[in-house]
Each structure stands twice: as structure tokens, then as C-alpha cells.
């Protein structure tokens, strides 16, 4: 089966999406609200979603493994969230002033992740990482930050460097590479790059610039971009040790993995390494736009308290920050997750990881399925993938062919983003996902 065959199937079953796209691109660049909503040859337009399913405007049903890029761990429109939001809508939506529901959500995060001594809310994961880095610069009185090559930490200028598109420089001494037009070249001077999963090289970069570094920001398990790559044994510990030694703040970007890996205890429980600050999004909003960042009280209080010294005071706000609807949805979601057995969603993802590996072996494809917990990503690669440089050796054409085949057969798994499971998925869903995967890989082999 050739890629064009699956594209033809995809186009044939999404005729109404095609008509919507023709109209939408007269108004919206690319016909979408953001780049992530576009997939060649044309995007799908969604009519509704419920549980583990997406339904497009053509009436096609998909088992959803994107789940809004991760937030819907309970599935789409869970009853607890729908009920809580409905009640809140009767009381108003956004006041600019904060609300008691938001306080309850903050205390619930703190309850399960004790290193969050103080927390602030934002409107997206990108805002959360942006504000956390601003706080780090203020607290340390240093200006540079460091991030791993291949790491995605949001869409603000400081971190749109050496992310998801390519690499520059030697393997063990990577150099900064702009990821977007419109980003000033000057930001390259303020963001240092180190190789993910190479502890010795990472420590060397940090040590050489220790007096300039305000923070090291990383996903404890990078999702989007690198494709669900677990940290090597001792890697996070090495980063924690060197940052603590030099008074550099370690910031975890848990926007994707937060309240997934490690259950409600998050990455600190899962990996056993405690950062100074953590950034959240996705799951804690219960399906609504959200961001949050928090950690050490001395850092947060010194920079964000309205009575803080002017030399440390950081501006952080937003019209919809901590809005009542998102706080209600997030609280309902996290209260529900307290009683859920994360072993269920983790087991479903492991069943997919194991099943895809077995199918690929039987069909003669070199595939390495990475990930932990409820997160996974299939790499069509001859060798195990542990870094961005390894990821770039994936057979991208084969990956796109596989994902397009799944989508054309009613399983929505994107070619670039890590896939996730949710509590609305069933064993029957997973069996069907694997049946479709076996069919598609068989057709690819033919």
C-alpha cells in the first residue's frame, strides 16, 4: 500500500471536511485555528466528541488516541466535568477576580504534589513555562536558561529553539537552532542547548555556564517532538545534583505528563527527583484552557507576592487566568482522578506498546515503541531511540503512512504527537486498535 492510497481513502471519507476546509481557508490561514490542527492533505473538522470517540462532520467515528493532545484523561466530556461546568455557568464565567473553587484546585494539586508549596494559574502550558522562566530569572538575578535538544516547552521565543524540527552542532555539544520564523536571532544567546539523556555532556554544559544560568527546563519524559523518550537511569539525578550545586532552578515541564505519569503524584513520584518548580496544563483544566506553575515557597513568594520587593517583583496575570469555568472543570477532574486506578490506563497503553511491537516484528518492520504509563509513540527506526538525534533517524515516511492508514480506518493517532490512553478506553478499543494496526502494517508490507 502506498501513502497515496491511504490519502485517497482519507479524502473519500471526509468530503464534508473538504468542503468546510475550502470555506475555512478563505478566512483562516490553512483553514485552522493553529498549526497543530492541520494535517496534510487537509484537516478533519470535528462535530463532537464523547468518551474515547471523535466524530467528524462527515459522521465518521474514530477511536481517539490524541485526546486533545493529552488533557482528556477521563475521556471527552466526562459527566463529572460536564455537571460542574454546567453549575458554574449559572454563576458566571470569568470575573478577573479569583474564586474559591480555584483555591480548592490549588490545594488539591498541593496535596498530591507536596513540592508545590505555592502555585499560580495561567491560561496555557506555554504561558506556564514562560512565567516560570521569568520567575527563575528574577529570583536568581541571572538571564540565561538551558533546555534539551529536541525538547518542546511551549511557543514563546525563549524556548522555540532546537525543538522538534532539527539539530545543529556536534552530538555532545549541540548548538541553538531557531524553530520558527519571526523569532529574533538574539534569543539564541540566552538559551543553551544540551543533549537529552547524555548525563556527562549535559552536566558539562551546565557547569561551564553555571554563573549565567537562571534555570534548566525540561520534560522529565519528552512527549511532543522527541516522542515519549524516557530519561536514562541516573540522568535526572545528575541534572538535579548539578543545578542544586550552582543555585540554578530546575523546572519540570509537566504540561503533557502531569497527572498522567505517577498518577496524581506526577513526575516527582514517578521518577523520584524533585524540581524547584513545575509547570502544568492539559489534565488539570479538565478539558478547558489552563496552565499552572509552582514550587518552592521562597521562589514564588519573593517574585510574585504583590508586596514583594520591586527588584524581584514579576508581572504575571491574564484576563482569563484562574477563570471560574476552568477552575470548576479542573477541580471536578482531579477529584475524580483521586479515586481512579491509574493502573488501568497504564495497562491499556502497555498493551498497545507490546501489541505494536509484536505486530511490527511479525510484519518485518523495525519499530521501537517508547513511552511509559499512559503515553506511547511508535518509532519506525532500526535502532532504539533515546535522543532527538536518534528520533531524526526515524523513517518519517513510514510513520506517516502508518498513521494515515490508522486514521483512514477509524483510529485517530497523529504522526507527530505522542499518543495517550484514557479511562474511557476499553480493552475492546485496544483490541480494535491492534487489529487495525495489523491490517495497516500488512498492507504496508504488501
C-alpha positions in Angstrom: 0.0 0.0 0.0 1.3 3.4 -0.9 0.8 6.6 1.0 -1.4 8.0 -1.8 -3.8 5.0 -1.4 -4.4 5.9 2.2 -4.7 9.6 1.3 -7.3 8.7 -1.3 -9.2 6.7 1.3 -9.0 9.6 3.8 -10.2 12.2 1.2 -13.0 9.9 0.1 -14.4 9.5 3.6 -14.0 13.2 4.5 -15.8 15.0 1.7 -17.7 17.4 4.0 -14.5 18.2 5.8 -13.1 19.1 2.4 -16.0 21.5 1.8 -15.5 23.1 5.2 -11.8 23.4 4.5 -12.4 25.2 1.2 -14.5 27.8 3.1 -12.3 28.0 6.2 -9.1 28.8 4.4 -10.6 31.9 2.9 -10.8 33.2 6.5 -8.2 31.3 8.5 -4.6 30.7 7.3 -4.5 27.0 6.4 -8.2 26.8 7.4 -7.3 26.1 11.0 -7.0 28.0 14.3 -3.5 26.8 15.0 -0.8 24.8 13.2 -1.5 21.6 15.2 -5.0 21.4 13.8 -3.7 20.9 10.2 -2.8 17.5 8.7 -1.9 17.1 5.1 -3.6 16.8 2.6 -6.3 18.6 4.5 -7.6 18.8 8.1 -10.5 16.9 9.6 -13.3 19.0 11.1 -14.8 17.6 14.3 -18.5 17.7 15.0 -18.4 16.3 18.5 -16.5 14.0 20.9 -17.6 11.7 23.8 -15.7 9.2 25.8 -13.0 7.6 23.7 -14.5 8.7 20.4 -14.3 11.6 17.9 -17.0 12.2 15.3 -16.2 14.4 12.3 -18.6 16.5 10.2 -18.9 13.6 7.7 -20.2 11.3 10.5 -17.0 9.2 10.7 -16.2 7.8 14.1 -12.7 7.5 15.4 -11.1 5.8 18.5 -9.2 8.8 19.7 -5.5 8.4 20.8 -4.8 12.1 20.6 -7.4 13.1 23.2 -7.0 16.9 22.5 -3.1 16.4 22.8 -3.5 14.9 26.2 -5.9 16.6 28.6 -8.8 14.2 28.4 -7.6 11.5 30.7 -11.2 10.8 31.7 -12.3 10.8 28.1 -14.2 13.5 26.3 -16.9 15.3 28.2 -16.9 13.2 31.4 -20.1 13.5 33.4 -18.3 15.0 36.5 -16.8 17.8 34.4 -20.0 18.5 32.4 -22.0 18.7 35.6 -19.5 21.0 37.4 -19.2 23.3 34.4 -23.0 23.5 34.0 -23.4 24.6 37.6 -20.6 27.2 37.2 -22.1 28.7 34.1 -25.2 29.7 36.1 -22.9 31.6 38.4 -20.8 33.3 35.7 -17.7 32.5 33.7 -14.9 34.9 34.3 -14.6 37.7 36.9 -10.9 38.6 36.7 -11.1 38.3 40.5 -10.2 34.9 41.8 -12.7 32.4 43.2 -12.8 29.8 46.0 -13.1 26.9 43.5 -9.6 27.9 42.2 -8.3 27.8 45.8 -9.6 24.3 46.2 -8.0 23.2 43.0 -4.6 24.7 44.1 -4.8 22.9 47.4 -5.7 19.7 45.7 -2.6 20.0 43.5 -0.5 20.7 46.6 -2.0 17.8 48.5 -0.7 15.3 45.9 2.5 17.0 44.9 4.0 18.4 48.1 6.9 20.1 46.4 4.2 22.6 45.1 4.4 24.9 48.2 2.8 27.8 46.2 1.1 27.8 42.8 -0.2 30.3 40.2 -2.6 29.7 37.4 -2.2 30.7 33.7 -4.2 30.0 30.5 -1.9 27.5 28.7 1.1 25.4 29.1 3.1 27.9 27.1 2.2 30.7 29.5 3.1 28.4 32.4 6.7 27.8 31.1 7.1 31.4 30.1 6.1 32.7 33.6 8.2 30.1 35.4 11.3 31.1 33.4 10.6 34.8 34.2 10.3 33.9 37.9 13.6 32.0 37.7 15.5 34.9 36.1 14.1 37.3 38.8 14.9 35.0 41.7 18.5 34.1 40.6 19.3 37.5 39.0 20.7 35.6 36.0 19.4 35.7 32.5 20.3 32.5 30.6 18.4 29.3 30.6 19.2 25.8 29.3 17.0 23.2 27.7 17.5 19.8 26.0 17.9 19.4 22.2 14.5 18.2 20.9 12.6 19.4 23.9 9.3 21.3 23.4 8.5 23.7 26.2 5.9 26.0 24.6 5.7 28.6 21.9 7.3 31.7 23.4 10.6 32.9 21.8 13.0 31.8 24.5 12.2 28.1 24.1 11.4 27.9 20.4 15.0 26.8 19.9 16.4 23.4 18.9 13.0 21.8 19.4 11.1 19.5 17.1 12.4 20.2 13.6 16.2 19.6 13.5 19.6 19.8 15.2 22.8 21.8 14.9 26.3 21.4 16.1 28.1 18.2 17.4 26.2 15.4 19.0 27.5 16.1 22.5 27.7 19.9 22.2 24.6 20.8 20.3 24.0 24.4 19.2 20.9 26.5 19.3 18.7 26.5 16.2 15.7 28.7 15.7 12.4 26.8 15.3 10.2 29.5 13.8 10.3 32.5 11.5 9.8 35.7 13.4 11.9 34.7 16.5 14.7 37.2 17.0 18.2 35.6 16.5 19.2 37.4 19.7 17.4 34.8 21.8 20.0 32.2 20.8 22.4 34.0 23.1 20.2 33.4 26.1 19.2 29.8 25.6 21.8 27.0 25.9 21.2 23.5 24.5 22.3 20.2 25.9 21.8 16.6 24.6 18.9 14.7 26.2 20.0 11.5 28.0 23.7 12.2 28.0 24.4 13.0 31.6 28.1 13.7 31.3 27.6 16.1 28.4 24.6 17.8 30.0 26.5 18.4 33.2 29.4 19.8 31.3 27.3 22.4 29.5 25.6 23.4 32.8 28.9 23.6 34.7 30.5 25.8 32.0 27.7 28.3 32.2 26.7 27.9 35.8 27.2 31.6 36.8 24.9 32.7 33.9 22.1 30.2 34.2 18.9 31.0 35.9 17.2 27.7 35.1 17.2 24.4 33.4 13.8 23.5 32.0 13.0 20.0 30.7 10.2 17.5 30.4 11.1 14.6 32.6 9.9 12.4 29.7 9.7 14.4 26.5 6.5 13.8 24.6 5.8 16.0 21.6 8.9 16.3 19.4 11.1 13.5 20.6 8.3 11.1 21.0 7.9 9.8 24.6 11.6 9.2 25.4 12.2 8.1 29.0 15.2 9.5 30.9 18.2 7.2 31.1 19.0 5.8 34.5 20.6 8.5 36.7 20.0 11.3 34.1 17.5 13.3 36.1 19.5 12.8 39.3 22.6 14.2 37.6 20.8 17.3 36.4 19.3 17.8 39.8 22.7 17.5 41.5 24.5 20.0 39.3 21.6 22.6 39.3 21.4 22.4 43.1 25.1 22.8 43.4 25.1 26.0 41.5 21.9 27.6 42.7 20.2 27.0 39.3 16.5 26.4 39.4 15.4 23.1 37.9 12.0 23.4 36.2 9.9 20.4 35.2 7.6 20.9 32.2 4.8 18.6 33.1 2.3 20.1 30.7 1.8 16.7 29.0 2.8 14.2 31.6 1.4 15.9 34.7 -1.3 13.9 36.4 -0.6 11.1 34.0 2.8 9.6 34.9 2.9 8.9 38.6 -0.8 9.2 38.8 -1.9 12.3 40.8 1.6 12.4 42.3 3.1 13.4 39.0 6.7 13.2 37.8 8.2 13.7 41.2 6.5 10.5 42.4 7.2 8.6 39.2 10.9 9.4 38.8 11.7 10.3 42.4 13.6 13.5 41.6 12.2 16.8 42.9 12.5 20.0 40.9 12.3 23.6 42.2 9.3 24.5 40.0 6.9 22.5 38.0 4.6 23.6 35.1 1.3 22.1 34.3 -1.5 22.3 31.7 -3.8 19.9 29.9 -5.2 17.4 32.6 -5.6 20.0 35.4 -8.0 22.0 33.3 -10.5 19.1 32.9 -10.6 19.8 29.1 -10.6 23.6 29.4 -7.7 26.0 28.6 -5.3 26.1 31.6 -1.8 26.5 32.7 -0.1 26.5 36.1 3.3 26.7 37.7 4.5 26.5 41.2 7.0 25.0 43.6 9.3 26.4 46.3 7.6 29.0 48.5 10.7 31.2 48.7 10.9 31.4 44.9 7.2 32.0 44.3 6.6 34.4 47.3 9.7 36.5 46.6 8.9 37.2 43.0 5.0 37.0 42.8 3.7 38.4 46.0 2.1 41.9 45.4 4.2 43.1 48.4 7.5 41.7 47.0 10.5 43.9 46.7 10.4 45.9 43.4 13.7 44.4 42.3 12.3 40.9 42.4 8.6 41.5 41.6 7.4 39.6 38.4 4.4 40.6 36.4 2.1 37.7 35.8 -1.6 38.0 35.1 -4.2 37.5 32.4 -7.9 38.3 31.8 -8.9 34.6 31.9 -6.3 33.4 34.4 -8.0 31.2 37.0 -11.4 31.8 35.4 -14.2 30.1 37.2 -15.2 27.7 34.5 -11.7 26.2 34.1 -11.3 26.0 37.9 -14.6 24.2 38.2 -13.7 21.8 35.4 -10.2 21.2 36.8 -11.4 20.6 40.3 -14.0 18.1 39.2 -11.4 16.3 37.0 -8.8 16.0 39.8 -11.3 15.0 42.4 -12.4 12.2 40.1 -8.8 11.1 39.4 -8.2 10.8 43.2 -10.4 7.7 43.2 -9.2 6.2 39.9 -6.7 3.4 39.5 -4.1 4.6 37.1 -3.0 1.1 36.6 -6.0 0.8 34.2 -4.9 3.4 31.6 -1.3 2.4 32.0 -2.1 -1.2 31.3 -4.1 -0.3 28.2 -1.1 1.7 26.9 1.3 -1.1 27.7 -1.0 -3.5 25.8 -0.7 -1.2 22.8 3.1 -0.9 23.2 3.5 -4.6 23.4 1.0 -5.3 20.6 2.5 -2.9 18.1 6.0 -4.3 18.8 4.7 -7.8 18.2 2.9 -6.9 15.0 5.8 -4.9 13.6 8.1 -7.9 14.3 5.8 -10.3 12.5 5.4 -7.9 9.5 9.2 -7.3 9.3 9.2 -3.7 10.3 11.9 -2.3 12.7 9.7 -0.5 15.2 10.6 0.7 18.7 7.6 1.8 20.8 8.6 4.2 23.5 6.8 5.7 26.5 5.6 5.0 30.0 2.3 5.0 31.8 -0.5 6.0 29.5 1.8 7.6 26.9 3.4 5.9 23.9 4.9 6.6 20.5 5.9 4.1 17.7 9.3 4.9 16.1 9.9 3.2 12.8 13.6 3.0 13.4 16.4 0.4 13.1 17.7 1.3 16.5 16.3 2.1 19.9 15.6 5.9 20.2 16.9 7.7 23.2 17.5 11.3 22.0 16.4 13.8 19.3 19.3 12.8 17.1 18.1 9.2 17.2 14.5 10.3 16.6 15.5 12.1 13.4 16.6 8.8 12.1 13.0 7.5 12.2 11.6 6.6 8.9 9.2 9.6 8.8 7.6 8.5 5.6 6.7 5.1 7.0 5.5 6.7 10.2 3.1 9.0 8.2 2.0 6.0 6.1 1.1 4.0 9.3 -0.7 6.9 11.0 -2.6 7.8 7.8 -3.6 4.2 7.4 -5.0 4.1 11.0 -6.9 7.4 10.5 -8.4 6.2 7.2 -9.6 3.1 9.2 -11.1 4.9 12.1 -8.2 5.2 14.6 -7.0 8.7 15.2 -3.3 8.5 16.0 -1.3 11.6 14.9 2.0 11.2 13.1 3.9 13.7 15.3 2.4 13.8 18.7 2.7 11.2 21.4 -0.4 9.1 21.7 -2.3 8.6 25.0 -4.9 6.4 26.6 -7.8 7.4 28.8 -10.2 5.9 31.3 -12.9 5.9 28.7 -10.9 3.5 26.5 -11.7 -0.2 26.9 -9.9 -3.4 26.2 -12.2 -3.8 23.2 -11.0 -0.5 21.9 -7.4 -1.6 22.3 -8.1 -4.9 20.6 -9.6 -3.0 17.7 -6.6 -0.6 17.6 -4.3 -3.5 17.3 -6.5 -5.3 14.7 -6.4 -2.1 12.5 -2.7 -1.7 13.1 -2.1 -5.3 12.0 -4.2 -4.7 8.9 -2.4 -1.5 8.0 1.1 -2.9 8.6 0.1 -5.9 6.4 -0.9 -3.6 3.6 2.2 -1.5 4.1 4.3 -4.7 3.7 2.4 -5.7 0.5 
